[in-house]
Amino acid sequence: MTPVQKRIHQAAMQLFAEKGVGDITVSELAQVAGVARGTIYNNLSSVESLFEEVAGQLSAEMNRRVVNSADPQLDPAQRLANGIRFYIRRAHDEPQWGSFITRYASSNKTLQKLWSGPPVHDVLSGIAQSRYSFPEEQLTSVMSLIGGAVLAAMLLVLEGHKTWRVAGSETTELVLRALGIAPEEARSIALQELPPLAAAD
């Protein structure tokens, strides 16, 4: 995307998080983005498709950043743990992003791709390496459990109930235990130092 398109998407994400889908106007979007109304029309295929464009861009961007942050040879349980904590930390670092994700990720099909990329690969790798003790036919339910746990932890952070470090480590520990990792190891993995999240493209 061009710098102007990035500004428009950032403004749209903020407004969608605050007001909801269908409740923003071109004038509001232009004002928050700091551009003219004509610039909005020139950079969007349609205002009606903006939400899906923003959701798709956010999903793809976060998946790329998580993948680029992990050594492919890293233990799949540690990769999954890091991925969980990346989401929770980003909700702290970028509250508007976190608010958008927690508001829409459980119901929007485009945003549900957040849970169908790197997390699925890490869980499948863990199964292949006998790191987890659940049958593969339960994979869909496992991914739902992980997604729900991450969204709930993000809300705890956004609402000030827990710090991102505590919410991230506790959620990670509980998820790993649910997948079959022994309690002591799950806690150790969850408390490992979190590497930086790779920069956006």
C-alpha positions in Angstrom: 0.0 0.0 0.0 1.0 3.6 -0.5 1.6 5.8 2.5 -1.7 7.5 1.9 -3.6 4.2 1.8 -1.9 3.1 5.0 -3.1 6.3 6.7 -6.6 5.7 5.4 -6.6 2.1 6.7 -5.2 3.2 10.0 -7.9 5.8 10.4 -10.6 3.2 9.3 -9.4 0.7 11.9 -9.6 3.4 14.6 -13.1 4.4 13.6 -14.4 0.8 13.2 -13.0 -0.1 16.6 -14.7 3.0 18.2 -18.0 3.2 16.3 -18.7 -0.1 14.5 -19.1 -1.2 10.9 -21.5 1.0 8.9 -21.4 3.9 11.3 -18.5 5.9 9.8 -18.8 8.5 7.0 -16.3 9.6 4.3 -16.0 13.0 6.1 -15.0 11.3 9.4 -12.6 9.0 7.7 -10.9 11.9 5.8 -10.7 14.0 9.0 -9.0 11.2 11.0 -6.7 10.3 8.2 -5.8 13.9 7.6 -6.7 13.8 3.9 -9.3 15.4 1.6 -12.6 13.6 0.8 -11.5 13.2 -2.8 -8.3 11.4 -1.6 -10.5 8.8 0.1 -12.5 8.2 -3.1 -9.4 8.0 -5.2 -7.8 5.4 -2.9 -10.7 3.1 -2.2 -12.4 0.7 -4.5 -15.6 1.5 -2.5 -16.4 2.7 1.0 -18.6 -0.3 1.5 -15.7 -2.7 1.0 -13.3 -0.8 3.3 -14.0 -3.0 6.4 -13.0 -6.2 4.6 -10.0 -4.5 3.1 -8.8 -3.4 6.5 -9.5 -6.8 8.1 -7.7 -8.7 5.3 -4.7 -6.4 5.5 -4.5 -6.7 9.3 -4.7 -10.5 9.2 -2.1 -10.9 6.5 0.2 -8.4 8.1 0.1 -10.0 11.6 0.6 -13.5 10.1 3.7 -12.3 8.2 5.2 -10.6 11.2 4.7 -13.7 13.5 6.3 -16.0 10.9 9.2 -13.6 10.4 9.8 -13.4 14.1 10.4 -17.1 14.6 13.3 -19.4 13.8 11.9 -22.2 11.7 14.0 -24.7 13.8 12.5 -23.5 17.1 10.5 -25.9 19.1 6.9 -25.7 17.8 5.6 -25.3 21.4 7.9 -22.3 21.9 6.8 -20.9 18.5 3.2 -21.2 19.5 3.9 -19.6 22.9 5.7 -16.7 21.3 2.8 -16.2 18.8 0.2 -16.1 21.6 2.2 -13.5 23.5 2.9 -11.4 20.3 -0.8 -10.8 20.0 -1.3 -10.0 23.6 1.7 -7.6 23.7 0.6 -5.9 20.5 -2.8 -5.2 22.1 -0.9 -3.4 24.8 1.4 -1.5 22.5 -1.3 -0.6 19.9 -4.7 -0.4 21.8 -6.6 0.6 18.7 -5.4 -2.5 16.9 -6.3 -4.6 19.9 -9.7 -3.1 20.1 -10.4 -3.8 16.5 -9.3 -7.4 16.8 -11.2 -8.2 19.9 -14.3 -6.5 18.6 -14.5 -8.4 15.3 -12.2 -11.4 15.2 -14.7 -13.9 16.7 -17.3 -13.1 14.1 -15.6 -11.9 10.9 -14.4 -14.6 8.5 -11.6 -12.5 7.2 -10.2 -11.8 10.6 -10.5 -15.5 11.6 -7.6 -16.1 9.2 -5.5 -14.9 12.2 -5.9 -18.4 13.6 -5.6 -20.3 10.3 -2.0 -19.3 9.5 1.1 -19.7 11.7 -0.8 -21.0 14.8 -2.1 -24.0 12.8 1.3 -24.8 11.4 2.8 -24.6 14.9 0.2 -26.9 16.3 0.5 -29.4 13.4 4.3 -29.4 13.9 3.8 -30.1 17.6 1.6 -33.0 16.8 4.1 -34.4 14.3 6.9 -34.1 16.9 4.7 -35.7 19.6 4.8 -32.5 21.6 1.0 -32.5 22.1 -1.3 -35.3 23.3 -4.6 -34.7 21.4 -5.8 -36.4 18.2 -5.5 -34.4 15.0 -9.3 -34.6 14.4 -9.7 -32.2 17.3 -7.6 -29.6 15.6 -10.5 -27.3 14.8 -11.6 -27.2 18.4 -8.0 -26.7 19.6 -7.7 -23.7 17.3 -10.9 -22.3 18.6 -9.7 -22.7 22.1 -6.4 -20.9 21.3 -8.2 -18.1 19.5 -10.7 -17.6 22.3 -8.0 -17.6 25.0 -5.9 -15.0 23.1 -8.9 -12.7 22.6 -9.9 -12.9 26.2 -6.3 -12.2 27.3 -6.2 -9.2 25.0 -9.4 -7.9 26.6 -7.9 -8.3 30.1 -4.9 -6.1 28.9 -7.0 -3.5 27.1 -9.3 -3.1 30.2 -6.4 -2.8 32.6 -7.0 -6.0 34.5 -3.6 -7.5 33.8 -0.3 -6.5 32.3 0.5 -8.0 28.9 3.4 -10.0 30.5 1.2 -11.6 33.1 -1.8 -12.2 30.7 0.6 -13.5 28.0 2.5 -15.9 30.2 -0.6 -17.2 32.1 -2.6 -17.7 28.9 0.3 -19.4 27.2 0.9 -21.7 30.1 -2.8 -22.8 30.3 -3.0 -23.3 26.5 0.1 -25.5 26.5 -1.1 -27.5 29.4 -4.4 -28.0 27.6 -2.5 -29.3 24.6 -0.7 -31.9 26.7 2.6 -30.2 27.8 3.6 -31.0 31.3 2.8 -28.2 33.8 6.4 -27.5 34.7 7.5 -27.3 31.1 4.5 -25.3 30.1 5.3 -22.7 32.7 9.0 -22.6 31.7 8.1 -22.1 28.0 5.6 -19.4 28.9 8.2 -17.4 30.8 10.9 -17.4 28.2 12.0 -14.0 27.1 9.8 -12.8 24.2 11.8 -11.8 21.1 10.8 -8.6 19.2 7.9 -8.9 16.9 9.2 -8.4 13.3 8.5 -5.1 11.7 5.7 -4.6 9.3 6.6 -4.7 5.6 
